[in-house]
Amino acid sequence: MFQILDIKGGLVSEDPDLDKELLKEMYWWMVYARMADDKALKLQRQGRMGTFPPTTGQEAAQVGSGLALDKEDWVFPAFRELGTYLLRGIPLENMYLYFMGDVRGNIIPKNINNLPMYVPVSTQIPQAVGAAYGMKLRNKKNAAVCYFGDGATSKGDFSEGLNFAGVFNTPNIFICQNNQWAISVPRKKQTASKTIAQKAIAYGISGILVDGNDVLAMHVATKEALEKAKKGEGPTLIEAFTYRLRMHTTADDPTRYRSDEELKEWESRDPLIRFKNYLKNKGIWSEDWQKELETKAEEMIKKAIEKAENIDPPNPEDMFIYMYSDINPVLKEQLEYLKKMISTKEIEEDSEKIEGGFP
Ligand SMILES: Cc1ncc(C[n+]2csc(CCOP(=O)(O)OP(=O)(O)O)c2C)c(N)n1
């Protein structure tokens, strides 16, 4: 397993000596993502947010890889990607809004090369491959970077996507965050393969197993994979070996299927503590700086909640206008019906009178 930092933040291989500002930026995004994640959990418990998939524990995998990307690269995310989302410039209020049940939160700002989050497991993989193939055909020098979990590797989309990527030598990076669990299914029941990274061999592409709780290792591995992809040297599968420290989603109770010992063991490998120790050894981290970051994050989180909770209600007519470029006759009929119901306040009226009307 490729590792630069041990679990205490000491060096186990050569220090990549990354720029000090980049190191500080890495730590900032990790702290911000952790705090924003904690807050989301509280909001959900207070009944102010819907079901939410916490990211805590996976910050190094997301931040280390995410900061290796260029703005021009395209990201195809799964649903547990708070860290990557934030560092790509997507406002936190979008993420909060989405999990408050408002789909407008999943609208990605125009200048950001991210796809909206994919909830159907694994579906982002063939799409990322298609996009990368398009980049190749157009001689673009960017890459399509796709994030997914260990559970996603059991889907056909994974095989189809990676096979196509291998055959057509597409500029793809596949980042599998192996957080050891797919809801209640443990990694050992997910696949008989010893590692997920080794699956790359079968598709004729590069594969590397990386300590996903080591932000430096994730950064270096992603950077190398990107350089290769952009030189036309093919795709890479990166297995980020990490752990989901919280529940699958707020609707899940992990105490029913995993042990306290396992959790404690992984808590001792917390990616934030490890990186903080490294920064401390380098004389970059201090108590004051930590407080500064936390205050900044708290303010940003507070503002994001205010924005998400105070957005104007959506226009109910919007649900008809984004599916087709020209609204079709059936939807038009439904739209007119809705407008009538709203204007006459006859929402309770028997909707079955109209074929295809609301149930
Ligand atoms: C196609 C599809 N099947 C089932 C589900 C229900 N589901 C949501 S998350 C999940 C497990 C995903 O596990 P993994 O890929 O390891 O990602 P993680 O949740 O651990 O981040 C499942 C089965 C879904 N969202 N989409």
The ligand as a Gaussian input file, in Angstrom:
#p B3LYP/6-31G(d) Opt

LIG

1 1
 C      -28.255000       1.329000      -8.285000
 C      -28.434000       1.447000      -6.815000
 N      -28.666000       0.347000      -6.076000
 C      -28.828000       0.453000      -4.743000
 C      -28.761000       1.677000      -4.133000
 C      -28.919000       1.775000      -2.614000
 N      -27.611000       2.113000      -2.050000
 C      -27.298000       3.354000      -1.703000
 S      -25.728000       3.479000      -1.161000
 C      -25.465000       1.833000      -1.344000
 C      -24.124000       1.227000      -0.977000
 C      -23.007000       1.929000      -1.639000
 O      -21.802000       1.435000      -1.136000
 P      -20.430000       1.962000      -1.673000
 O      -20.411000       1.974000      -3.150000
 O      -19.362000       1.184000      -0.983000
 O      -20.381000       3.512000      -1.206000
 P      -20.468000       4.116000       0.261000
 O      -21.932000       4.250000       0.587000
 O      -19.763000       3.202000       1.192000
 O      -19.826000       5.442000       0.162000
 C      -26.594000       1.210000      -1.847000
 C      -26.681000      -0.233000      -2.123000
 C      -28.530000       2.804000      -4.934000
 N      -28.415000       4.033000      -4.430000
 N      -28.358000       2.668000      -6.271000

